[in-house]
Amino acid sequence: MKKSFSYGIDNLSAATAWDIAQGQLQGIISEQAKDQVNKSSQAVTDIVQEGAVVYGINTGFGPLCTTKISASESRMLQTNILMSHAVGVGNPIDPILSKLMLILKLQALAQGYSGISLTTLERIQWFIEQDAIPEVPEQGSVGASGDLAPLAHLFLPLIGLGFIHYKNTRMSGADFCAATGLSPLSLGPKEGLALINGTQFIAAHGVKLLREFHNCLVHADLIAALMVEALQGSIKPFHPKLHELRPFKGVIHVAHKMHALLKDSPIMKDHEACEKVQDPYSLRCVPQVHGASRNTWLHLKELLEVELNAVTDNPIIIDKDLSISGGNFHGQPLAMALDYACLALSELGSIADRRIYLALEGGSPGVPKLLMEESGINSGYMILQYTTAALASENKGLCFPASADSIPTSMGQEDHVSMGSISGRKALQVAKNLEKIQAIELLTACQALTFRRPMPSGAILNSLYQKLRSKVSFASVDRVFAPDIEAAQSLLASGELQRVLSEELGHKQPDFASPYESLFENY
């Protein structure tokens, strides 16, 4: 029997949201949550009946906030807002993002401050449980008043409009209702506004990014350790005594990992008495650069967990006598963090590209230039670095912070917006580019490491090397390298290297955990 999560009651983490989206955890609406929702819905009904003027309930929206709407028109108002705000363009977002949006919106609405009806809430829950995923275009949100356009598209199927993916078929909202026997909902006062106000598009990107960012961080350390070993760099820059003098959490964590991966390596011990004084920064400063990105990941995680449990629509209904028209929908808190994450991911790719270039120079004894014995007739790994250079440059271009820009909308009523939706989309693109760079660095490190054989690596690094070699053979002469890159990228995307690491840690590395293991490995 699946464990359950109670919407609006339990604390939602990024990992929990992901598990619900993957069907590994069941989300429920408890009796306590139902009571909260019903009280808030009744408060909206009372406001309408008493005739008090409250934004979005009996007024128009945005610059029309001073236009009074009669009680008889309030339902049409809520339907119209969904239709009129569904102006998204571009390709549909990944279905997992749409499903996460449903989950995050349900968590926000179930807290009972939005005036949503229980019927509407239960229909959203049904969509999640039945894997009925609305189609949402990727472009159109400015990140305040929340993610209006994408959320409008997300909820059009509730009223029989838009498009939805159900049982491996893309269908219109009307056809979906006919196929399932569900009647389109008639939205009550405030419901349309509650559905489209909020930061769930931004936050869903944050949830997916946090996971992909973490995978990139783990792979960055593992692959860098392989490269340090292959190029016979020094282990001293990872000594704990050094990092006690500048105790950034992420830096200490990475230094500990690097030291643990390399300390028992016969290849490293073989050159302990070498005359080299110090390594280039791309090897020596792995803890400082990777660790800074770790700190960025931690910052995003902390802010995201606040947002996942926040009420971000407008107005907020405390009770029938107190409704607050504020700005909880403004995406700036996550927009800036996502821009920061974009930069941190780009830097991981930048330093990886430098290590790849370093490996090609032929400056490490025993490792030939371009990683092939017979260069000249063979270009070796030279052109693979062209690809990482292109990807690293593309990532740098994507690092301009979207949150630094603001274009007024809504006839000046919404005169400062976050552009956080763009921050999230850019960060995911940078993460995907980084995965490709890391795939090439993995290939490069293992190609260089082969020239150290038959001298073995440390136990963990040897297992990682063997895993790559089970997918990609050593290149003694030129060949078409694109399939090698694809195989290495698939290896990273699958999580196989992390499973190899876990298996090795089960019995060979009891001291592998860093002082900050719980911060960076459990989320």
PyMOL commands that set and color helices and strands:
alter all, ss='L'
color gray80, all
select helices_A, chain A and resi 14-21+31-50+62-64+71-85+95-109+118-129+148-159+173-180+191-196+200-230+236-238+240-243+249-262+266-269+281-284+286-308+332-360+369-371+382-397+402-404+410-412+420-450+459-469+482-494+496-505+517-521
alter helices_A, ss='H'
color red, helices_A
select strands_A, chain A and resi 4-6+26-28+89-92+133-134+137-139+163-166+169-172+316-319+322-324
alter strands_A, ss='S'
color yellow, strands_A
deselect
rebuild
show_as cartoon
